[in-house]
């Protein structure tokens, strides 16, 4: 079988591994050691390879300081045996109603940190990512070769890699893949989804606010099932999907916040123009050639060359996922994981690939493979030295703030997570839904000096005693020349100014 290779050692390792497994199965000529390895299911190799690749870049998983406030909130949840209903971390929004739609993820991250430090956090993150890709390969492997499934997984991994961080959305990824795979499988059977999927959605609703996507997808995927069903079946099938949709809505509310969960998750989408100012929520830029653009152009070329046609309902689903990816950078990994599931059956039928009706194995060997994958990933995380870059970058600035005995600090939003971690109440942090649209716009105008008057108003009206900002921000450079302000610390990552007359 021909081998397909991607740039970089990670791509070659993954692609060669899946190709060798597929080839070995086809030949039937293996020595004793190879036979033992090949008996492991393909998803096992997907989990081990992806998990190892994630662990190898363990420090990069912790580059986003939002991870720090997530763990801090999780520690509070574990200590109080409750979930937060108001903000207790910032000084600008203290006491303001706030709900954490990611409370379970935060508790899991906090428990992992308390148990094994940063290695525990990396292990939990790597396990979630590995599980998502293992589920993807398992589903794809039912219709296409293992080598092809491995190639698709590698492409999806490359597209998702920039947003693979130790944050709640990663813990939701395997649940998302399992949920959508279950819905698509039901649509392919022209049947209603199993009610056993509903606990998955309830779990998702406690892990991350993206569960709203899972709820919304019930409609179009259900319509796909109706579109392709025989006319006599449609009425009863529509009733089954409608009842399942009601069950899904109820499942979304199976959280400590009840019905309010729906509104808490929606708040982030109501930020309006602020979303475009947050890098991960900004639209995709094609100013420079990247992996997403390359994959998109190759997909278009393949469709044109092969003359691929799809059912209208799957076209709509594919376009919807693609629109999400183009609208918000953070949704690229969602499209990368879900598009293969949406397109699998139509493409397999189009090219005459046989259906594999074999039921999923639940044998002792499968359970053993699952346990082995978990142990290998956790063991690799424990052996990998983890260093929190934020300590090196920002701790000196925090020490300088402590020395000044200040409480009303104006900070850059990405520094807010580290300030919470160190017990300093920030002006703003990564909880954009807490601060709201107008607050966020004022902050960005102040930091960038899009409107210098906004900065002056904040400094005066909020009685700011000190600022901590990246040294290249316009506001930090202005403060170097502003009467009444004095620079007390600076390094390559942060500069601290204090008001001279307090």
Secondary structure, 3 states (H helix, E strand, C coil): CCCCCCCCHHHHHHHHHHHHHHHHHHHCCCCHHHHHHHCCCHHHHHHHHHHHHHHHCHHHHHCCCHHHHHHHHHHHHHHHCCCCCECCCCCCCCCCECCCCCHHHHHHHHHHHHHHHHHHHHHHHHHHHHHHHHHHHHHHCCCCCHHHHHHHHHHHHHHHHHHCCCCHHHHHHHHHHHHHHHHHHHHHCCCCCCHHHHHHHHHHHHHCCCHHHHHHHHHHHHHHHHHHCCHHHHHHHHHHHHHHHHHHHHHHCCCCCCCHHHHHHHHHHHHHHHHHHCHHHCCCCCCCCCHHHHHHHHHHHHHHHHCCCCCHHHHHHHHHHHHHHHHCHHHHHHHHHHHHHHHHHHHHHHCCCCCCCCCCCCCHHHHHHHHHHHHHHHHHHHHCCCCCHHHHHHHHHHHHHHHHCCCCEEECHHHHHHHHHCCCCCCCCCCHHHHHHHHHHHHHHHHHCCCHHHHHHHHHHCCCCEEEECCCCHHHHHHCCCCCEEEEEECCCCEEEEECCC
